[in-house]
Amino acid sequence: MIATLHQAMQLNPDDPAILGTAGNCMAYSGDWEDGVSLARCGIALAQEND
């Protein structure tokens, strides 16, 4: 699943939904630091688009 999310991020790197989902999956699969970072990026992008 994470490999598929990495592909999605390459296709659309500024999509907050993809970043948040990828971050969540990465964090709960053991890569907490990078996962939280991605999720925070997704949240920041979502707030910019409001």
Secondary structure, 3 states (H helix, E strand, C coil): CHHHHHHHHHHCCCCHHHHHHHHHHHHHCCCHHHHHHHHHHHHHHHHHCC
